[in-house]
Amino acid sequence: MVSELERASYPGLNSISVDLWRKFLKYYQNDFTDYNYNVHVGQGIQAPAYLTPDEAALWKQLTQKRIDVTAERHGETWIFEIVERPGLAAVGQLIGYVHLGRAYLQTQEVVRTALICARLGHDMALIFNAQNVLVFLFPPAGNPSFPPTFQPSGLASASGS
């Protein structure tokens, strides 16, 4: 079986996000199960009546909200947003995804949010912290930064690879 880190592709993630996601997986892939990518939530916009059923289904997918990654961990559902340099929009997305995830997905009672990024302004760090979003920072140069409450268990083995 192929590990998450060895997957050939991650649906819905652009090349920058894939790079950040693989850096995250290097430390945490064994801490999670049931990874899902490009997860559509919300009702979307009503398709025009003239569309075929297949076209209407595609229309719905294209107008729904999209979670980058969901995964399970110890009876919790985690929602991941992966963005190189997050702004206020990322905060709103994660807050919205918690509510839409509970409404449209089979989530665990506890839903956690996490941000994986390459750069993070000081103001944004304060805002994500206030919203209980765990931030995993993988800067282009230097060492990664992990949330104090969620340090990687395999840090020693991961840093040597």
CNS distance restraints for C-alpha pairs under 8 A (distance, minus, plus):
assign (resid   2 and name CA) (resid   6 and name CA) 5.99 0.50 0.50
assign (resid   2 and name CA) (resid   7 and name CA) 6.46 0.50 0.50
assign (resid   3 and name CA) (resid   7 and name CA) 6.57 0.50 0.50
assign (resid   4 and name CA) (resid  25 and name CA) 7.21 0.50 0.50
assign (resid   4 and name CA) (resid  29 and name CA) 6.59 0.50 0.50
assign (resid   5 and name CA) (resid  22 and name CA) 5.90 0.50 0.50
assign (resid   5 and name CA) (resid  25 and name CA) 5.83 0.50 0.50
assign (resid   5 and name CA) (resid  26 and name CA) 6.80 0.50 0.50
assign (resid   5 and name CA) (resid  29 and name CA) 7.13 0.50 0.50
assign (resid  10 and name CA) (resid  18 and name CA) 6.92 0.50 0.50
assign (resid  10 and name CA) (resid  37 and name CA) 6.50 0.50 0.50
assign (resid  11 and name CA) (resid  37 and name CA) 5.64 0.50 0.50
assign (resid  11 and name CA) (resid  38 and name CA) 5.78 0.50 0.50
assign (resid  12 and name CA) (resid  37 and name CA) 6.70 0.50 0.50
assign (resid  12 and name CA) (resid  38 and name CA) 4.91 0.50 0.50
assign (resid  12 and name CA) (resid  68 and name CA) 6.79 0.50 0.50
assign (resid  13 and name CA) (resid  17 and name CA) 5.54 0.50 0.50
assign (resid  13 and name CA) (resid  18 and name CA) 5.84 0.50 0.50
assign (resid  13 and name CA) (resid  38 and name CA) 7.56 0.50 0.50
assign (resid  13 and name CA) (resid  68 and name CA) 6.90 0.50 0.50
assign (resid  14 and name CA) (resid  18 and name CA) 6.10 0.50 0.50
assign (resid  15 and name CA) (resid  19 and name CA) 6.24 0.50 0.50
assign (resid  16 and name CA) (resid  20 and name CA) 6.39 0.50 0.50
assign (resid  16 and name CA) (resid  83 and name CA) 7.88 0.50 0.50
assign (resid  16 and name CA) (resid  84 and name CA) 6.92 0.50 0.50
assign (resid  17 and name CA) (resid  21 and name CA) 5.93 0.50 0.50
assign (resid  17 and name CA) (resid  82 and name CA) 5.74 0.50 0.50
assign (resid  17 and name CA) (resid  83 and name CA) 6.15 0.50 0.50
assign (resid  17 and name CA) (resid  84 and name CA) 7.00 0.50 0.50
assign (resid  18 and name CA) (resid  22 and name CA) 6.06 0.50 0.50
assign (resid  19 and name CA) (resid  23 and name CA) 6.38 0.50 0.50
assign (resid  20 and name CA) (resid  24 and name CA) 6.35 0.50 0.50
assign (resid  20 and name CA) (resid  82 and name CA) 7.29 0.50 0.50
assign (resid  20 and name CA) (resid  84 and name CA) 7.85 0.50 0.50
assign (resid  20 and name CA) (resid 116 and name CA) 6.78 0.50 0.50
assign (resid  20 and name CA) (resid 117 and name CA) 6.70 0.50 0.50
assign (resid  20 and name CA) (resid 118 and name CA) 7.24 0.50 0.50
assign (resid  20 and name CA) (resid 138 and name CA) 6.83 0.50 0.50
assign (resid  21 and name CA) (resid  25 and name CA) 6.13 0.50 0.50
assign (resid  21 and name CA) (resid  82 and name CA) 7.20 0.50 0.50
assign (resid  21 and name CA) (resid 116 and name CA) 7.24 0.50 0.50
assign (resid  22 and name CA) (resid  26 and name CA) 6.09 0.50 0.50
assign (resid  23 and name CA) (resid  27 and name CA) 7.18 0.50 0.50
assign (resid  23 and name CA) (resid 138 and name CA) 7.30 0.50 0.50
assign (resid  24 and name CA) (resid  28 and name CA) 6.13 0.50 0.50
assign (resid  24 and name CA) (resid  29 and name CA) 7.56 0.50 0.50
assign (resid  24 and name CA) (resid 116 and name CA) 7.48 0.50 0.50
assign (resid  24 and name CA) (resid 136 and name CA) 7.56 0.50 0.50
assign (resid  25 and name CA) (resid  29 and name CA) 4.45 0.50 0.50
assign (resid  26 and name CA) (resid 158 and name CA) 6.16 0.50 0.50
assign (resid  27 and name CA) (resid 152 and name CA) 5.70 0.50 0.50
assign (resid  27 and name CA) (resid 153 and name CA) 7.58 0.50 0.50
assign (resid  27 and name CA) (resid 154 and name CA) 6.11 0.50 0.50
assign (resid  27 and name CA) (resid 155 and name CA) 6.35 0.50 0.50
assign (resid  27 and name CA) (resid 158 and name CA) 5.82 0.50 0.50
assign (resid  28 and name CA) (resid  32 and name CA) 7.25 0.50 0.50
assign (resid  28 and name CA) (resid 152 and name CA) 6.15 0.50 0.50
assign (resid  28 and name CA) (resid 153 and name CA) 7.69 0.50 0.50
assign (resid  28 and name CA) (resid 154 and name CA) 7.61 0.50 0.50
assign (resid  31 and name CA) (resid  73 and name CA) 6.59 0.50 0.50
assign (resid  32 and name CA) (resid  71 and name CA) 6.09 0.50 0.50
assign (resid  32 and name CA) (resid  72 and name CA) 5.49 0.50 0.50
assign (resid  32 and name CA) (resid  73 and name CA) 4.91 0.50 0.50
assign (resid  33 and name CA) (resid  71 and name CA) 5.82 0.50 0.50
assign (resid  33 and name CA) (resid  72 and name CA) 5.14 0.50 0.50
assign (resid  33 and name CA) (resid  73 and name CA) 6.40 0.50 0.50
assign (resid  34 and name CA) (resid  70 and name CA) 7.85 0.50 0.50
assign (resid  34 and name CA) (resid  71 and name CA) 5.29 0.50 0.50
assign (resid  34 and name CA) (resid  72 and name CA) 5.80 0.50 0.50
assign (resid  35 and name CA) (resid  69 and name CA) 6.84 0.50 0.50
assign (resid  35 and name CA) (resid  70 and name CA) 5.75 0.50 0.50
assign (resid  35 and name CA) (resid  71 and name CA) 4.45 0.50 0.50
assign (resid  35 and name CA) (resid  72 and name CA) 7.18 0.50 0.50
assign (resid  36 and name CA) (resid  69 and name CA) 5.52 0.50 0.50
assign (resid  36 and name CA) (resid  70 and name CA) 5.17 0.50 0.50
assign (resid  36 and name CA) (resid  71 and name CA) 6.33 0.50 0.50
assign (resid  37 and name CA) (resid  67 and name CA) 7.35 0.50 0.50
assign (resid  37 and name CA) (resid  68 and name CA) 5.68 0.50 0.50
assign (resid  37 and name CA) (resid  69 and name CA) 4.61 0.50 0.50
assign (resid  37 and name CA) (resid  70 and name CA) 6.66 0.50 0.50
assign (resid  38 and name CA) (resid  66 and name CA) 5.83 0.50 0.50
assign (resid  38 and name CA) (resid  67 and name CA) 5.64 0.50 0.50
assign (resid  38 and name CA) (resid  68 and name CA) 5.02 0.50 0.50
assign (resid  38 and name CA) (resid  69 and name CA) 6.34 0.50 0.50
assign (resid  39 and name CA) (resid  66 and name CA) 5.38 0.50 0.50
assign (resid  39 and name CA) (resid  67 and name CA) 4.93 0.50 0.50
assign (resid  39 and name CA) (resid  68 and name CA) 6.54 0.50 0.50
assign (resid  39 and name CA) (resid  69 and name CA) 6.80 0.50 0.50
assign (resid  39 and name CA) (resid  70 and name CA) 7.42 0.50 0.50
assign (resid  40 and name CA) (resid  61 and name CA) 6.68 0.50 0.50
assign (resid  40 and name CA) (resid  64 and name CA) 5.95 0.50 0.50
assign (resid  40 and name CA) (resid  65 and name CA) 5.72 0.50 0.50
assign (resid  40 and name CA) (resid  66 and name CA) 4.60 0.50 0.50
assign (resid  40 and name CA) (resid  67 and name CA) 6.41 0.50 0.50
assign (resid  41 and name CA) (resid  64 and name CA) 5.84 0.50 0.50
assign (resid  41 and name CA) (resid  65 and name CA) 5.31 0.50 0.50
assign (resid  41 and name CA) (resid  66 and name CA) 6.18 0.50 0.50
assign (resid  41 and name CA) (resid  67 and name CA) 7.48 0.50 0.50
assign (resid  41 and name CA) (resid  97 and name CA) 7.80 0.50 0.50
assign (resid  41 and name CA) (resid 100 and name CA) 5.97 0.50 0.50
assign (resid  41 and name CA) (resid 101 and name CA) 6.47 0.50 0.50
assign (resid  41 and name CA) (resid 104 and name CA) 5.83 0.50 0.50
assign (resid  41 and name CA) (resid 105 and name CA) 7.51 0.50 0.50
assign (resid  42 and name CA) (resid  64 and name CA) 5.41 0.50 0.50
assign (resid  42 and name CA) (resid  65 and name CA) 5.97 0.50 0.50
assign (resid  42 and name CA) (resid 100 and name CA) 5.97 0.50 0.50
assign (resid  42 and name CA) (resid 103 and name CA) 8.00 0.50 0.50
assign (resid  42 and name CA) (resid 104 and name CA) 6.65 0.50 0.50
assign (resid  43 and name CA) (resid  60 and name CA) 7.33 0.50 0.50
assign (resid  43 and name CA) (resid  64 and name CA) 6.10 0.50 0.50
assign (resid  44 and name CA) (resid  60 and name CA) 5.27 0.50 0.50
assign (resid  44 and name CA) (resid  61 and name CA) 7.07 0.50 0.50
assign (resid  44 and name CA) (resid  62 and name CA) 7.68 0.50 0.50
assign (resid  44 and name CA) (resid  63 and name CA) 4.60 0.50 0.50
assign (resid  44 and name CA) (resid  64 and name CA) 4.12 0.50 0.50
assign (resid  44 and name CA) (resid  65 and name CA) 7.33 0.50 0.50
assign (resid  45 and name CA) (resid  59 and name CA) 7.73 0.50 0.50
assign (resid  45 and name CA) (resid  60 and name CA) 6.26 0.50 0.50
assign (resid  45 and name CA) (resid  63 and name CA) 5.72 0.50 0.50
assign (resid  45 and name CA) (resid  64 and name CA) 7.34 0.50 0.50
assign (resid  46 and name CA) (resid  60 and name CA) 7.08 0.50 0.50
assign (resid  47 and name CA) (resid  51 and name CA) 7.13 0.50 0.50
assign (resid  47 and name CA) (resid  56 and name CA) 5.42 0.50 0.50
assign (resid  47 and name CA) (resid  59 and name CA) 6.06 0.50 0.50
assign (resid  47 and name CA) (resid  60 and name CA) 6.76 0.50 0.50
assign (resid  48 and name CA) (resid  56 and name CA) 7.55 0.50 0.50
assign (resid  51 and name CA) (resid  55 and name CA) 5.58 0.50 0.50
assign (resid  51 and name CA) (resid  56 and name CA) 5.68 0.50 0.50
assign (resid  52 and name CA) (resid  56 and name CA) 6.03 0.50 0.50
assign (resid  53 and name CA) (resid  57 and name CA) 6.17 0.50 0.50
assign (resid  54 and name CA) (resid  58 and name CA) 6.36 0.50 0.50
assign (resid  55 and name CA) (resid  59 and name CA) 6.04 0.50 0.50
assign (resid  56 and name CA) (resid  60 and name CA) 6.19 0.50 0.50
assign (resid  57 and name CA) (resid  61 and name CA) 6.42 0.50 0.50
assign (resid  58 and name CA) (resid  62 and name CA) 6.15 0.50 0.50
assign (resid  59 and name CA) (resid  63 and name CA) 6.29 0.50 0.50
assign (resid  60 and name CA) (resid  64 and name CA) 6.13 0.50 0.50
assign (resid  67 and name CA) (resid  79 and name CA) 7.15 0.50 0.50
assign (resid  67 and name CA) (resid  80 and name CA) 7.21 0.50 0.50
assign (resid  67 and name CA) (resid  81 and name CA) 6.93 0.50 0.50
assign (resid  67 and name CA) (resid  97 and name CA) 6.91 0.50 0.50
assign (resid  68 and name CA) (resid  79 and name CA) 7.77 0.50 0.50
assign (resid  68 and name CA) (resid  80 and name CA) 6.09 0.50 0.50
assign (resid  68 and name CA) (resid  81 and name CA) 5.58 0.50 0.50
assign (resid  68 and name CA) (resid  82 and name CA) 6.67 0.50 0.50
assign (resid  69 and name CA) (resid  79 and name CA) 6.03 0.50 0.50
assign (resid  69 and name CA) (resid  80 and name CA) 5.09 0.50 0.50
assign (resid  69 and name CA) (resid  81 and name CA) 6.93 0.50 0.50
assign (resid  70 and name CA) (resid  77 and name CA) 6.91 0.50 0.50
assign (resid  70 and name CA) (resid  78 and name CA) 5.48 0.50 0.50
assign (resid  70 and name CA) (resid  79 and name CA) 4.70 0.50 0.50
assign (resid  70 and name CA) (resid  80 and name CA) 6.12 0.50 0.50
assign (resid  71 and name CA) (resid  77 and name CA) 5.90 0.50 0.50
assign (resid  71 and name CA) (resid  78 and name CA) 5.25 0.50 0.50
assign (resid  71 and name CA) (resid  79 and name CA) 6.88 0.50 0.50
assign (resid  72 and name CA) (resid  76 and name CA) 5.63 0.50 0.50
assign (resid  72 and name CA) (resid  77 and name CA) 4.73 0.50 0.50
assign (resid  72 and name CA) (resid  78 and name CA) 6.01 0.50 0.50
assign (resid  73 and name CA) (resid  77 and name CA) 6.52 0.50 0.50
assign (resid  73 and name CA) (resid  78 and name CA) 7.32 0.50 0.50
assign (resid  75 and name CA) (resid 108 and name CA) 6.08 0.50 0.50
assign (resid  75 and name CA) (resid 109 and name CA) 7.84 0.50 0.50
assign (resid  75 and name CA) (resid 110 and name CA) 7.41 0.50 0.50
assign (resid  76 and name CA) (resid 107 and name CA) 7.69 0.50 0.50
assign (resid  76 and name CA) (resid 108 and name CA) 5.26 0.50 0.50
assign (resid  76 and name CA) (resid 109 and name CA) 6.87 0.50 0.50
assign (resid  76 and name CA) (resid 110 and name CA) 5.02 0.50 0.50
assign (resid  76 and name CA) (resid 111 and name CA) 5.76 0.50 0.50
assign (resid  76 and name CA) (resid 112 and name CA) 7.05 0.50 0.50
assign (resid  77 and name CA) (resid 107 and name CA) 5.72 0.50 0.50
assign (resid  77 and name CA) (resid 108 and name CA) 5.41 0.50 0.50
assign (resid  77 and name CA) (resid 109 and name CA) 7.86 0.50 0.50
assign (resid  77 and name CA) (resid 110 and name CA) 6.36 0.50 0.50
assign (resid  77 and name CA) (resid 111 and name CA) 4.76 0.50 0.50
assign (resid  77 and name CA) (resid 112 and name CA) 6.22 0.50 0.50
assign (resid  78 and name CA) (resid 111 and name CA) 5.71 0.50 0.50
assign (resid  78 and name CA) (resid 112 and name CA) 4.72 0.50 0.50
assign (resid  78 and name CA) (resid 113 and name CA) 5.68 0.50 0.50
assign (resid  78 and name CA) (resid 114 and name CA) 7.19 0.50 0.50
assign (resid  79 and name CA) (resid  94 and name CA) 7.53 0.50 0.50
assign (resid  79 and name CA) (resid  97 and name CA) 7.50 0.50 0.50
assign (resid  79 and name CA) (resid  98 and name CA) 7.50 0.50 0.50
assign (resid  79 and name CA) (resid 111 and name CA) 7.32 0.50 0.50
assign (resid  79 and name CA) (resid 112 and name CA) 6.18 0.50 0.50
assign (resid  79 and name CA) (resid 113 and name CA) 4.85 0.50 0.50
assign (resid  79 and name CA) (resid 114 and name CA) 6.22 0.50 0.50
assign (resid  80 and name CA) (resid  94 and name CA) 7.97 0.50 0.50
assign (resid  80 and name CA) (resid 113 and name CA) 6.01 0.50 0.50
assign (resid  80 and name CA) (resid 114 and name CA) 4.87 0.50 0.50
assign (resid  80 and name CA) (resid 115 and name CA) 5.76 0.50 0.50
assign (resid  80 and name CA) (resid 116 and name CA) 7.22 0.50 0.50
assign (resid  81 and name CA) (resid  90 and name CA) 7.39 0.50 0.50
assign (resid  81 and name CA) (resid  94 and name CA) 7.03 0.50 0.50
assign (resid  81 and name CA) (resid 113 and name CA) 7.93 0.50 0.50
assign (resid  81 and name CA) (resid 114 and name CA) 6.39 0.50 0.50
assign (resid  81 and name CA) (resid 115 and name CA) 4.99 0.50 0.50
assign (resid  81 and name CA) (resid 116 and name CA) 6.33 0.50 0.50
assign (resid  82 and name CA) (resid 115 and name CA) 5.91 0.50 0.50
assign (resid  82 and name CA) (resid 116 and name CA) 4.78 0.50 0.50
assign (resid  82 and name CA) (resid 117 and name CA) 6.00 0.50 0.50
assign (resid  83 and name CA) (resid 115 and name CA) 7.65 0.50 0.50
assign (resid  83 and name CA) (resid 116 and name CA) 6.46 0.50 0.50
assign (resid  83 and name CA) (resid 117 and name CA) 5.20 0.50 0.50
assign (resid  83 and name CA) (resid 118 and name CA) 7.52 0.50 0.50
assign (resid  84 and name CA) (resid 116 and name CA) 7.82 0.50 0.50
assign (resid  84 and name CA) (resid 117 and name CA) 4.76 0.50 0.50
assign (resid  84 and name CA) (resid 118 and name CA) 4.88 0.50 0.50
assign (resid  84 and name CA) (resid 119 and name CA) 6.22 0.50 0.50
assign (resid  85 and name CA) (resid 117 and name CA) 6.14 0.50 0.50
assign (resid  85 and name CA) (resid 118 and name CA) 6.22 0.50 0.50
assign (resid  85 and name CA) (resid 119 and name CA) 4.99 0.50 0.50
assign (resid  85 and name CA) (resid 120 and name CA) 6.03 0.50 0.50
assign (resid  86 and name CA) (resid  90 and name CA) 5.73 0.50 0.50
assign (resid  86 and name CA) (resid 117 and name CA) 7.07 0.50 0.50
assign (resid  86 and name CA) (resid 119 and name CA) 7.54 0.50 0.50
assign (resid  86 and name CA) (resid 120 and name CA) 6.66 0.50 0.50
assign (resid  86 and name CA) (resid 124 and name CA) 7.72 0.50 0.50
assign (resid  87 and name CA) (resid  91 and name CA) 7.24 0.50 0.50
assign (resid  87 and name CA) (resid 124 and name CA) 6.80 0.50 0.50
assign (resid  88 and name CA) (resid  92 and name CA) 6.60 0.50 0.50
assign (resid  88 and name CA) (resid 124 and name CA) 7.41 0.50 0.50
assign (resid  89 and name CA) (resid  93 and name CA) 6.12 0.50 0.50
assign (resid  90 and name CA) (resid  94 and name CA) 6.24 0.50 0.50
assign (resid  91 and name CA) (resid  95 and name CA) 6.31 0.50 0.50
assign (resid  91 and name CA) (resid 127 and name CA) 7.80 0.50 0.50
assign (resid  91 and name CA) (resid 128 and name CA) 6.70 0.50 0.50
assign (resid  91 and name CA) (resid 131 and name CA) 7.93 0.50 0.50
assign (resid  92 and name CA) (resid  96 and name CA) 6.00 0.50 0.50
assign (resid  93 and name CA) (resid  97 and name CA) 5.93 0.50 0.50
assign (resid  94 and name CA) (resid  98 and name CA) 6.38 0.50 0.50
assign (resid  94 and name CA) (resid 113 and name CA) 6.54 0.50 0.50
assign (resid  95 and name CA) (resid  99 and name CA) 6.97 0.50 0.50
assign (resid  96 and name CA) (resid 100 and name CA) 6.13 0.50 0.50
assign (resid  97 and name CA) (resid 101 and name CA) 5.47 0.50 0.50
assign (resid  98 and name CA) (resid 102 and name CA) 6.26 0.50 0.50
assign (resid  98 and name CA) (resid 111 and name CA) 6.66 0.50 0.50
assign (resid  98 and name CA) (resid 112 and name CA) 7.83 0.50 0.50
assign (resid  98 and name CA) (resid 113 and name CA) 7.64 0.50 0.50
assign (resid  99 and name CA) (resid 103 and name CA) 6.34 0.50 0.50
assign (resid 100 and name CA) (resid 104 and name CA) 5.88 0.50 0.50
assign (resid 100 and name CA) (resid 105 and name CA) 7.81 0.50 0.50
assign (resid 101 and name CA) (resid 105 and name CA) 5.12 0.50 0.50
assign (resid 101 and name CA) (resid 106 and name CA) 7.69 0.50 0.50
assign (resid 101 and name CA) (resid 107 and name CA) 6.85 0.50 0.50
assign (resid 102 and name CA) (resid 106 and name CA) 6.89 0.50 0.50
assign (resid 102 and name CA) (resid 107 and name CA) 5.88 0.50 0.50
assign (resid 107 and name CA) (resid 111 and name CA) 7.09 0.50 0.50
assign (resid 112 and name CA) (resid 133 and name CA) 7.44 0.50 0.50
assign (resid 113 and name CA) (resid 132 and name CA) 7.41 0.50 0.50
assign (resid 113 and name CA) (resid 133 and name CA) 5.12 0.50 0.50
assign (resid 113 and name CA) (resid 134 and name CA) 6.47 0.50 0.50
assign (resid 114 and name CA) (resid 133 and name CA) 5.15 0.50 0.50
assign (resid 114 and name CA) (resid 134 and name CA) 4.57 0.50 0.50
assign (resid 114 and name CA) (resid 135 and name CA) 5.84 0.50 0.50
assign (resid 114 and name CA) (resid 136 and name CA) 7.48 0.50 0.50
assign (resid 115 and name CA) (resid 133 and name CA) 6.71 0.50 0.50
assign (resid 115 and name CA) (resid 134 and name CA) 6.13 0.50 0.50
assign (resid 115 and name CA) (resid 135 and name CA) 4.82 0.50 0.50
assign (resid 115 and name CA) (resid 136 and name CA) 6.07 0.50 0.50
assign (resid 116 and name CA) (resid 135 and name CA) 6.08 0.50 0.50
assign (resid 116 and name CA) (resid 136 and name CA) 4.81 0.50 0.50
assign (resid 116 and name CA) (resid 137 and name CA) 6.01 0.50 0.50
assign (resid 116 and name CA) (resid 138 and name CA) 7.49 0.50 0.50
assign (resid 117 and name CA) (resid 135 and name CA) 7.63 0.50 0.50
assign (resid 117 and name CA) (resid 136 and name CA) 6.43 0.50 0.50
assign (resid 117 and name CA) (resid 137 and name CA) 5.14 0.50 0.50
assign (resid 117 and name CA) (resid 138 and name CA) 6.05 0.50 0.50
assign (resid 117 and name CA) (resid 139 and name CA) 7.61 0.50 0.50
assign (resid 118 and name CA) (resid 137 and name CA) 5.54 0.50 0.50
assign (resid 118 and name CA) (resid 138 and name CA) 4.71 0.50 0.50
assign (resid 118 and name CA) (resid 139 and name CA) 4.38 0.50 0.50
assign (resid 118 and name CA) (resid 140 and name CA) 6.38 0.50 0.50
assign (resid 119 and name CA) (resid 137 and name CA) 6.85 0.50 0.50
assign (resid 119 and name CA) (resid 138 and name CA) 7.48 0.50 0.50
assign (resid 119 and name CA) (resid 139 and name CA) 5.94 0.50 0.50
assign (resid 120 and name CA) (resid 124 and name CA) 6.35 0.50 0.50
assign (resid 120 and name CA) (resid 125 and name CA) 6.48 0.50 0.50
assign (resid 120 and name CA) (resid 137 and name CA) 7.57 0.50 0.50
assign (resid 121 and name CA) (resid 125 and name CA) 6.33 0.50 0.50
assign (resid 122 and name CA) (resid 126 and name CA) 6.55 0.50 0.50
assign (resid 123 and name CA) (resid 127 and name CA) 6.39 0.50 0.50
assign (resid 124 and name CA) (resid 128 and name CA) 6.09 0.50 0.50
assign (resid 125 and name CA) (resid 129 and name CA) 6.07 0.50 0.50
assign (resid 125 and name CA) (resid 135 and name CA) 7.89 0.50 0.50
assign (resid 126 and name CA) (resid 130 and name CA) 6.16 0.50 0.50
assign (resid 127 and name CA) (resid 131 and name CA) 6.38 0.50 0.50
assign (resid 128 and name CA) (resid 132 and name CA) 6.31 0.50 0.50
assign (resid 128 and name CA) (resid 133 and name CA) 5.13 0.50 0.50
assign (resid 128 and name CA) (resid 134 and name CA) 7.35 0.50 0.50
assign (resid 128 and name CA) (resid 135 and name CA) 7.44 0.50 0.50
assign (resid 129 and name CA) (resid 133 and name CA) 5.73 0.50 0.50
assign (resid 129 and name CA) (resid 134 and name CA) 7.06 0.50 0.50
assign (resid 134 and name CA) (resid 147 and name CA) 6.04 0.50 0.50
assign (resid 135 and name CA) (resid 146 and name CA) 6.81 0.50 0.50
assign (resid 135 and name CA) (resid 147 and name CA) 6.03 0.50 0.50
assign (resid 136 and name CA) (resid 144 and name CA) 7.47 0.50 0.50
assign (resid 136 and name CA) (resid 145 and name CA) 6.01 0.50 0.50
assign (resid 136 and name CA) (resid 146 and name CA) 5.03 0.50 0.50
assign (resid 136 and name CA) (resid 147 and name CA) 6.47 0.50 0.50
assign (resid 137 and name CA) (resid 144 and name CA) 5.53 0.50 0.50
assign (resid 137 and name CA) (resid 145 and name CA) 4.97 0.50 0.50
assign (resid 137 and name CA) (resid 146 and name CA) 6.54 0.50 0.50
assign (resid 138 and name CA) (resid 143 and name CA) 7.09 0.50 0.50
assign (resid 138 and name CA) (resid 144 and name CA) 4.54 0.50 0.50
assign (resid 138 and name CA) (resid 145 and name CA) 6.58 0.50 0.50
assign (resid 139 and name CA) (resid 143 and name CA) 7.05 0.50 0.50
assign (resid 139 and name CA) (resid 144 and name CA) 6.33 0.50 0.50
assign (resid 146 and name CA) (resid 150 and name CA) 6.79 0.50 0.50
assign (resid 146 and name CA) (resid 151 and name CA) 5.84 0.50 0.50
assign (resid 146 and name CA) (resid 152 and name CA) 7.70 0.50 0.50
assign (resid 147 and name CA) (resid 151 and name CA) 6.27 0.50 0.50
assign (resid 151 and name CA) (resid 155 and name CA) 7.92 0.50 0.50
assign (resid 154 and name CA) (resid 158 and name CA) 5.91 0.50 0.50
assign (resid 155 and name CA) (resid 159 and name CA) 6.04 0.50 0.50
assign (resid 156 and name CA) (resid 160 and name CA) 6.72 0.50 0.50
assign (resid 157 and name CA) (resid 161 and name CA) 6.98 0.50 0.50
